[in-house]
Amino acid sequence: MPTYRTFSFPISVLLRDAKLLHGALVDAVTGPAVARRLSKKNPVAGQPDIVFAPRFETQIQLVENGGIAQSGAFGEIGQMTQEQIEAFAEMERLLSGARRSANLAFPDNDVRLRSEFQVGIHEPADFASEIERAGKVHAACLLHADALDDHGWLDEDTTALGNAIDLLDGGDSEHEAAKDQKKGFTKARNLAADALYKMCLSVQNAARLAHPTARAAKDQATLVARNRFLLDEFPPRDREKPEATTPLPTPPTL
């Protein structure tokens, strides 16, 4: 069964900001008031409270390790050559750029962003499906070249994306086991990342309660603490639009 994340920005961004939040949580100045709100009573009588920060750090490491395992699976897909590995990285970079450009070109057209540019679609996570989604984005780039050009996306970027897809496409059935392994890694990492994202939100909720906005206007230390806990920066404001639920109705013809 597909595993969907509850956030749509890259896991690398989640890891970066989670580490910043953990640093603020264990800081001797900004952390104690927040950490106190996150501690839980130990169910074992006479034992100290369960501290949140170590569990938070463990979850960060779990997501990082999942990424390492997933990268290893990429190397097994079809015994990828160095050229193919580089092509995959280039494809991912260009897909991200194409989607950002599409968000700027069509900010109010969720249906087009989702159906043509595959914004917010992460599943299925097997190799063949990723290539298929990339092909749809490439076709959309060709179709909407003029609109994308206004936001920095050039024809040469579309060509480069097509070249990367062509190099990666066409794997045969003998590599299905490696593809399945990668899919398993992706599912596990998505589950771990989703849990980490929720922990980040819990840290920020505790930080808002411990360091309220009203106090920040009068107290520099509170303002610094709010900044350390990324209260105006996380989750990222430029993340991809949420999934469209239903297509817009077709207007009646007169």
C-alpha positions in Angstrom: 0.0 0.0 0.0 1.4 3.4 -0.9 2.9 5.5 1.9 2.2 9.2 1.5 4.1 11.9 3.5 2.1 14.6 5.2 4.6 17.2 4.0 5.7 18.0 0.4 9.1 19.7 0.8 12.3 17.6 0.4 13.4 15.3 3.2 16.8 17.0 3.1 15.1 20.3 4.2 13.3 18.4 7.0 16.6 17.0 8.2 18.3 20.4 8.1 15.6 22.1 10.1 15.1 19.2 12.5 18.8 19.4 13.5 18.4 23.2 14.1 15.3 22.5 16.3 17.2 19.9 18.2 20.1 22.3 18.7 17.7 24.9 20.1 16.0 22.2 22.3 19.3 21.1 24.0 20.7 24.7 24.3 21.1 25.7 27.9 19.4 29.1 27.3 16.6 28.5 24.8 15.9 24.9 25.5 14.8 24.3 29.2 11.4 26.0 29.0 10.5 24.1 25.9 12.0 20.7 27.0 9.9 20.9 30.2 6.7 20.9 28.2 7.8 17.9 26.1 8.9 15.6 28.9 6.6 12.7 29.8 6.0 11.0 33.1 7.8 7.7 33.3 5.3 4.8 33.7 7.9 3.1 35.9 7.4 4.3 39.5 10.4 6.1 40.9 12.1 6.6 37.5 12.8 10.1 36.1 10.7 11.6 33.4 11.2 10.6 29.8 13.1 13.3 28.0 12.1 14.3 24.5 15.4 15.4 23.1 17.1 12.0 22.9 14.1 10.5 21.1 14.1 13.4 18.7 17.8 12.9 17.9 17.3 9.2 17.4 14.5 9.9 14.9 16.7 12.3 13.0 19.4 9.6 12.8 16.8 7.1 11.7 15.7 9.3 8.7 19.4 9.9 7.8 20.2 6.2 7.9 17.1 5.6 5.7 18.5 7.9 3.2 21.8 6.1 3.2 20.1 2.8 2.7 18.0 4.2 -0.1 21.0 5.6 -1.9 22.6 2.2 -1.7 19.5 0.7 -3.3 19.9 3.1 -6.2 23.3 1.7 -6.8 21.8 -1.8 -7.2 19.2 -0.8 -9.8 20.4 -2.4 -13.0 24.0 -2.2 -11.8 23.8 1.5 -12.6 26.9 3.0 -14.2 28.5 6.2 -12.9 26.9 7.9 -15.9 23.5 6.6 -14.9 23.9 7.7 -11.3 24.9 11.2 -12.4 21.9 11.2 -14.8 19.5 10.3 -12.0 20.9 13.1 -9.8 20.6 15.5 -12.8 17.0 14.4 -13.4 16.0 15.0 -9.8 17.6 18.4 -9.9 15.8 19.4 -13.1 12.5 18.0 -11.9 12.7 20.2 -8.8 13.4 23.2 -11.0 10.6 22.5 -13.4 8.1 22.2 -10.6 9.2 25.4 -9.0 9.0 27.2 -12.3 5.5 25.7 -12.9 4.3 26.9 -9.5 5.4 30.4 -10.5 3.8 30.2 -13.9 0.5 28.6 -12.8 0.0 29.6 -9.2 -3.7 29.1 -9.2 -4.0 26.0 -11.4 -3.7 23.1 -9.0 -5.1 20.7 -11.5 -2.4 21.5 -14.1 0.3 21.4 -11.5 -0.7 18.0 -10.2 -1.7 16.3 -13.5 1.0 17.7 -15.8 3.9 18.7 -13.6 3.2 15.9 -11.0 3.4 18.4 -8.1 2.7 16.6 -4.8 2.8 13.1 -6.3 5.4 10.8 -4.6 3.9 7.4 -5.1 4.4 4.8 -6.3 8.0 5.1 -5.4 9.5 2.4 -7.6 12.1 3.3 -10.2 9.8 2.8 -13.2 7.1 5.0 -11.8 9.7 7.8 -11.0 10.8 7.7 -14.7 7.2 7.7 -15.8 6.5 10.8 -13.7 9.6 12.5 -15.1 8.4 11.8 -18.6 5.1 13.6 -17.8 6.9 16.6 -16.4 9.1 16.7 -19.5 6.1 16.7 -21.8 4.5 19.5 -19.8 7.8 21.5 -20.1 7.6 21.1 -23.9 3.9 22.1 -23.9 4.2 25.2 -21.7 7.7 26.4 -22.7 6.7 30.0 -23.2 5.1 30.2 -19.7 8.0 28.6 -18.0 10.5 30.8 -19.9 9.2 33.8 -18.0 10.4 32.3 -14.7 14.0 31.2 -15.7 13.3 27.8 -17.1 14.9 27.5 -20.6 14.5 25.2 -23.5 18.0 23.9 -22.8 16.7 22.7 -19.3 13.9 20.8 -21.0 16.4 19.2 -23.4 18.7 18.3 -20.5 15.8 16.7 -18.6 14.8 14.7 -21.7 18.4 13.5 -22.1 18.6 12.3 -18.5 15.3 10.4 -18.8 16.4 8.8 -22.1 19.6 7.6 -20.4 17.8 6.1 -17.5 14.8 4.6 -19.3 14.5 1.1 -20.6 15.5 -1.2 -17.7 14.5 -4.9 -18.1 12.8 -7.4 -15.8 16.0 -8.9 -14.4 16.3 -5.8 -12.2 12.9 -6.0 -10.5 14.2 -7.3 -7.2 16.5 -4.3 -6.8 13.6 -2.0 -7.7 11.4 -3.6 -5.1 14.2 -3.2 -2.6 14.4 0.5 -3.3 10.6 0.8 -3.0 10.8 -0.8 0.4 13.5 1.6 1.5 11.4 4.6 0.3 8.4 3.4 2.2 10.3 3.0 5.4 12.0 6.3 5.0 8.7 8.1 4.3 7.2 6.6 7.5 10.3 7.7 9.5 10.3 11.2 7.9 6.6 11.7 8.6 7.2 10.8 12.3 10.1 13.3 12.4 8.0 16.0 10.8 5.3 15.6 13.5 8.0 15.7 16.2 9.3 19.0 14.7 5.8 20.4 14.9 5.5 19.3 18.6 8.8 21.1 19.4 7.5 24.3 17.7 4.2 24.1 19.5 5.9 23.8 22.9 8.2 26.7 21.8 5.2 28.9 21.0 3.7 28.3 24.4 7.0 28.8 26.2 8.1 31.9 24.2 4.8 33.7 23.2 4.8 36.4 20.6 3.5 39.1 23.0 6.6 38.7 25.2 9.0 38.8 22.2 8.1 42.5 21.6 9.5 43.4 25.0 12.1 40.7 25.7 15.1 40.2 23.3 15.8 36.7 24.8 12.3 35.6 23.8 12.7 36.9 20.3 16.0 35.0 20.0 14.4 31.8 21.3 11.6 32.1 18.8 14.1 32.5 16.0 16.1 29.5 17.2 12.9 27.4 17.0 12.2 28.5 13.4 8.7 29.8 14.3 8.5 31.9 11.2 10.5 29.6 8.9 9.3 26.0 9.4 7.5 24.4 7.7 8.9 26.1 4.6 6.6 28.6 3.0 7.7 27.8 -0.6 6.7 24.2 -0.4 4.7 22.6 -3.2 1.0 23.2 -3.2 -1.2 20.5 -1.5 -2.8 17.9 -3.6 -5.9 19.0 -5.5 -8.9 17.1 -4.4 -11.2 17.3 -7.4 -10.9 18.8 -10.9 -12.5 22.2 -11.5 -15.8 21.8 -13.3 -15.9 22.4 -17.0 -17.9 25.6 -17.7 -21.1 25.1 -19.7 -21.0 26.0 -23.3 -23.4 28.8 -24.4 
